[in-house]
Amino acid sequence: IKSCLEDLNKIPAGDTVLFHACAHNPTGVDPTQDQWKEISEVVKKNNLLPFFDMAYQGFASGDLNKDAWAVRYFAEQKHNFFLTQSFAKNMGLYGERAGVFNLVAENADEASKCMSQLKILVRPLISNPPIHCARIVSQILSDKDLTAIWLKDVKGMADRIINMRQTLVKNLKKEGSSHNWQHIIDQIGMFCFTGLTPPQVERLTKEFSVYLTKDGRISVAGVSSNNVEDLAHAMHVVTK
């Protein structure tokens, strides 16, 4: 957090700063609530404009309210900010992306002026986006019973990802690995930085057909009870 705050203090006043609201991609490392408070203080002091990207709400902790804490805290602290939310992941709407853009302005007049500019930007870009998935989102969030089912499903997905992290580390230890893999458990969300080097990643791909980015990032959502033992074995072999 110290380095983060130092970097924020170097940014010119009036600039926009992009934050992941929760389940940071690609690191899986989120600030704590106390650290968010420190970030908020520096952002306000330096007159920066926060832009929150919230694509994984619910997939960090399984609790939508907990995952939205940072955004709501910035609102309580009277920040003006942008917020983009996506339902592609937490509602499984990948085919036709559905999301919403929010803007918190100083007052109604400023909000109206911003909306006018947004319409100018949107018109030549997408004009009229597909409405099918937006209607699905609206239907779910407008019905208490459907919302309850959805929240249960989201928590189920988050819990499964957390369980796969724990199971992967358990199997690495079972393989006899002497490395400290605690970071895999400590990180949250769909992605994880394993700490594997590019040469180790290359071996995983060539020798075990395990595909991940060269920086060692894996999609934990792709790990299942059917492949977690094989993954642990492969990781152990290339990190001996």
C-alpha positions in Angstrom: 0.0 0.0 0.0 2.9 2.3 0.7 4.1 2.2 -2.9 0.5 2.6 -4.2 0.0 5.8 -2.1 3.4 7.1 -3.3 2.4 6.6 -6.9 -1.0 8.2 -6.3 0.7 11.3 -4.8 2.7 11.7 -8.0 -0.3 11.9 -10.2 -1.2 15.5 -11.4 -4.4 17.0 -9.9 -7.4 16.5 -12.1 -6.2 13.2 -13.6 -8.4 10.1 -13.7 -7.3 7.0 -11.8 -8.7 3.6 -12.6 -9.4 1.2 -9.7 -10.8 -2.3 -9.7 -13.5 -2.2 -7.1 -13.0 -5.9 -6.1 -11.4 -9.1 -7.2 -8.5 -7.3 -8.9 -7.7 -8.7 -12.3 -5.0 -10.0 -12.8 -3.4 -10.1 -9.4 -6.4 -11.2 -7.2 -5.1 -8.8 -4.5 -7.5 -6.2 -3.2 -6.9 -3.4 -0.7 -8.3 -3.9 2.8 -11.0 -1.5 4.0 -8.5 0.5 6.0 -6.2 0.7 2.9 -9.2 1.9 0.8 -9.6 4.6 3.3 -6.0 5.7 2.9 -6.4 5.6 -0.9 -9.6 7.7 -0.6 -7.8 10.3 1.5 -5.0 10.7 -1.0 -7.3 10.8 -4.0 -9.4 13.6 -2.4 -6.3 15.5 -1.2 -4.8 15.5 -4.7 -8.2 16.2 -6.4 -8.1 13.0 -8.5 -11.1 11.5 -10.3 -11.7 7.9 -9.4 -12.9 5.5 -12.2 -14.1 2.2 -10.7 -14.3 -0.9 -12.8 -16.5 -3.5 -11.1 -16.7 -6.5 -13.4 -16.6 -9.2 -10.6 -19.0 -8.1 -7.9 -19.9 -11.1 -5.9 -17.0 -13.2 -7.2 -14.5 -11.9 -4.6 -16.3 -12.8 -1.4 -19.6 -14.2 -2.5 -21.3 -11.1 -0.9 -22.3 -8.3 -3.3 -22.5 -5.8 -0.5 -19.0 -6.6 0.8 -17.6 -6.5 -2.7 -19.2 -3.0 -3.3 -17.7 -1.6 0.0 -15.0 0.6 -1.6 -17.4 2.2 -4.1 -19.9 3.0 -1.4 -17.2 4.3 0.9 -16.0 6.8 -1.8 -19.6 7.9 -2.2 -19.9 8.5 1.5 -16.8 10.6 1.4 -18.4 12.8 -1.3 -16.1 11.9 -4.1 -17.2 12.5 -7.6 -16.5 9.4 -9.6 -17.3 7.1 -12.5 -18.4 3.5 -12.0 -18.8 0.8 -14.7 -20.5 -2.4 -13.7 -20.6 -5.6 -15.8 -23.1 -8.5 -15.5 -21.2 -10.6 -18.0 -19.5 -12.6 -15.3 -21.8 -12.7 -12.3 -24.8 -13.4 -14.5 -23.0 -15.4 -17.1 -24.1 -13.1 -19.9 -21.0 -13.4 -22.1 -22.8 -13.7 -25.4 -24.3 -10.2 -25.3 -22.5 -8.1 -22.7 -24.7 -6.3 -20.3 -23.6 -3.5 -17.9 -24.2 -0.1 -16.6 -22.2 3.2 -16.5 -22.7 5.3 -13.3 -21.6 8.8 -12.7 -21.6 10.6 -9.3 -21.5 14.3 -9.9 -21.3 17.4 -7.7 -24.9 18.4 -8.3 -27.9 17.9 -10.6 -26.7 20.6 -13.1 -23.2 18.9 -13.4 -24.8 15.5 -13.8 -27.0 16.9 -16.6 -24.1 18.4 -18.5 -22.1 15.1 -18.1 -25.1 13.1 -19.4 -25.2 15.4 -22.5 -21.5 14.7 -23.2 -22.0 10.9 -22.7 -24.8 10.9 -25.2 -22.5 12.5 -27.7 -19.9 9.9 -27.1 -22.3 6.9 -27.2 -24.1 7.8 -30.3 -21.3 7.2 -32.8 -19.9 4.3 -30.9 -22.9 2.0 -30.3 -26.0 4.1 -30.8 -28.5 1.4 -29.8 -26.9 -1.6 -28.1 -28.6 -5.1 -27.9 -31.3 -5.0 -25.2 -31.9 -8.7 -24.7 -29.4 -9.3 -21.8 -30.3 -5.9 -20.3 -33.9 -7.1 -20.0 -32.7 -10.4 -18.4 -30.7 -8.4 -15.8 -33.7 -6.1 -15.2 -36.1 -9.1 -14.8 -33.8 -10.8 -12.2 -33.2 -7.6 -10.2 -36.8 -6.6 -10.3 -38.1 -9.9 -8.8 -37.3 -10.7 -5.2 -37.5 -14.4 -5.7 -35.2 -14.4 -8.8 -32.8 -12.0 -7.1 -32.5 -14.5 -4.1 -31.8 -17.4 -6.5 -29.2 -15.3 -8.3 -27.5 -14.2 -5.1 -27.3 -17.9 -4.0 -25.8 -18.9 -7.4 -23.2 -16.1 -7.2 -22.2 -17.2 -3.7 -22.0 -20.8 -4.9 -19.6 -19.8 -7.7 -17.5 -17.7 -5.3 -17.3 -20.5 -2.8 -16.3 -23.0 -5.5 -13.5 -20.7 -6.6 -12.3 -20.3 -3.0 -12.5 -24.1 -2.5 -10.5 -24.7 -5.7 -7.7 -22.4 -4.4 -7.6 -24.3 -1.1 -7.7 -27.7 -2.9 -4.9 -26.8 -5.3 -2.6 -25.8 -2.4 -3.6 -28.9 -0.5 -2.6 -31.1 -3.5 0.6 -29.2 -4.1 1.6 -30.1 -0.5 0.5 -33.7 -1.1 2.8 -33.8 -4.1 5.6 -32.9 -1.7 6.2 -29.3 -2.8 8.3 -27.3 -0.3 7.3 -23.9 -1.7 5.0 -21.5 0.1 1.8 -21.4 -1.9 -0.2 -19.4 0.6 -0.6 -16.5 -1.9 -2.9 -18.7 -4.0 -5.3 -18.9 -1.0 -4.9 -15.3 0.0 -5.7 -13.9 -3.4 -9.4 -13.6 -4.4 -11.6 -13.6 -7.4 -11.4 -15.5 -10.7 -7.7 -15.0 -11.3 -4.5 -15.9 -9.6 -0.8 -15.0 -10.0 0.9 -18.3 -9.3 4.4 -16.9 -9.1 5.5 -19.3 -11.9 8.3 -18.0 -14.2 8.0 -17.8 -18.0 10.3 -20.9 -18.4 8.1 -22.8 -15.9 4.9 -21.7 -17.7 6.4 -22.9 -21.0 7.1 -26.3 -19.5 3.5 -26.5 -18.2 2.2 -25.9 -21.7 4.6 -28.1 -23.6 4.8 -31.1 -21.2 1.4 -31.0 -19.5 -0.9 -29.1 -21.9 -1.7 -26.6 -19.1 -2.4 -23.2 -20.7 -1.9 -19.9 -18.9 -0.4 -16.5 -19.5 3.4 -16.2 -19.6 3.4 -14.1 -16.3 2.0 -17.1 -14.5 -1.6 -16.0 -14.2 -4.3 -18.7 -14.2 -8.1 -18.6 -14.3 -9.1 -20.3 -11.1 -12.6 -20.6 -12.6 -11.1 -23.1 -15.0 -9.8 -25.3 -12.2 -12.2 -28.1 -11.2 -12.4 -31.2 -9.1 -11.6 -33.2 -12.2 -8.3 -31.4 -13.1 -7.0 -29.9 -9.8 -4.9 -32.9 -9.0 -3.3 -33.0 -12.4 -2.7 -29.2 -12.2 -1.0 -29.6 -8.8 1.2 -32.4 -10.1 2.3 -30.4 -13.2 3.0 -27.3 -11.1 5.0 -29.4 -8.7 7.1 -30.9 -11.4 8.0 -27.6 -13.1 8.8 -25.9 -9.7 11.1 -28.6 -8.2 
